[in-house]
Amino acid sequence: MRVMIVDDSRTGRMVLKKVLPPALLVDLVEADGGIEAIRVCQSENIELMFLDLTMPDLDGYQVLERLQQTGRLPPTVVVSADVQPLAAVRVKALGALGFMRKWPTRVELVELLVGAGIL
Amino acid sequence: VTRAFSAADKEDALREVINLGMGAAGAALAEALGVFVRLSVPAVQSIDGGDVMAFLSAAQWGDRAVSMSRQAFYGGMSGEALVLFDATGCRQLADLLGHEDDTNRNLAEEVLLELGNVMVGACINGVAERLSEVVSFAPPSLVCEGLPLAEAFAPGIFAGRRTLLVCIDFYIESRQFDSRIAIFIAEKSLARLDVAVEAFLAEVTDG
């Protein structure tokens, strides 16, 4: 499964890689911002995306919006420090399949992915 | 035992830890006001006193009238946090909190101090917790109400201080007003902060 982690923070990407199940690390790409994420989604077949919200070029909401408009939105889990309840509501309305606060444990992550039929 | 990390790695890790704290502050503001809050990416810079005002008033804050509270924190990490609301927004705070009929000046001040207190507490505690530090807080106080930023401080007040300054903006979408938190981390705390960030990085990269 081709997986992409989108986060402007290298630390953020690193921590998430640490909690991902090994099977999701086999074919992994990373993007350090929203513009790069959109470029990759438009040119490659990303099957699962982990998306940060607060990023300097395009934020996660804009990434979801633009990919949804072009029909290129992969199954997406938003992983964010923005923990207000409305953030979760909003990203789901924009097509994300789940929302997790930074940083989830591996158990929480797997539970969400199993529940969503990804794993 | 901590490993050696590059300055870039440590800066990135610190920014991410601050981001987590700011997320908690945004959530506290959203909950208190019952609104959706958009957060900016934190601006983090080690800065000399003479440059503080330029950094603090960057982007949209330079020519605005603001109401502002300040609050010192100390312990494992010490410094001071400012919470700014633009004057337009400040007039809406009491309304958002359900005090729309009350124009009492003391109430506006109380609302500002209380919101500032909640945001600073959520943010600084969020950062400290990730870095395994414990901090305490002094009570917040009011710096100004409805003054341009440049007039809010006595000239030269920041002179001679070197600090790590962090700014983040919170935009309250439904009401179209902004709030900003600026955190000054004291120079004397920076060495300890550096060690704490290294330990954090060692922990998150372990295994």
Chai-1 contact restraints between the chains, C-beta under 6 A:
chainA,res_idxA,chainB,res_idxB,connection_type,confidence,min_distance_angstrom,max_distance_angstrom,comment,restraint_id
A,S9,B,D12,contact,1.0,0.0,6.0,A-B,restraint_1
A,S9,B,E16,contact,1.0,0.0,6.0,A-B,restraint_2
A,R10,B,D12,contact,1.0,0.0,6.0,A-B,restraint_3
A,T11,B,D12,contact,1.0,0.0,6.0,A-B,restraint_4
A,T11,B,A13,contact,1.0,0.0,6.0,A-B,restraint_5
A,T11,B,E16,contact,1.0,0.0,6.0,A-B,restraint_6
A,G12,B,E16,contact,1.0,0.0,6.0,A-B,restraint_7
A,V15,B,V204,contact,1.0,0.0,6.0,A-B,restraint_8
A,T54,B,L39,contact,1.0,0.0,6.0,A-B,restraint_9
A,T54,B,V41,contact,1.0,0.0,6.0,A-B,restraint_10
A,P56,B,V41,contact,1.0,0.0,6.0,A-B,restraint_11
A,A81,B,N19,contact,1.0,0.0,6.0,A-B,restraint_12
A,A81,B,L20,contact,1.0,0.0,6.0,A-B,restraint_13
A,A81,B,G23,contact,1.0,0.0,6.0,A-B,restraint_14
A,D82,B,G23,contact,1.0,0.0,6.0,A-B,restraint_15
A,D82,B,L39,contact,1.0,0.0,6.0,A-B,restraint_16
A,V83,B,G23,contact,1.0,0.0,6.0,A-B,restraint_17
A,V83,B,A27,contact,1.0,0.0,6.0,A-B,restraint_18
A,Q84,B,A27,contact,1.0,0.0,6.0,A-B,restraint_19
A,Q84,B,A30,contact,1.0,0.0,6.0,A-B,restraint_20
A,L86,B,F36,contact,1.0,0.0,6.0,A-B,restraint_21
A,K102,B,L20,contact,1.0,0.0,6.0,A-B,restraint_22
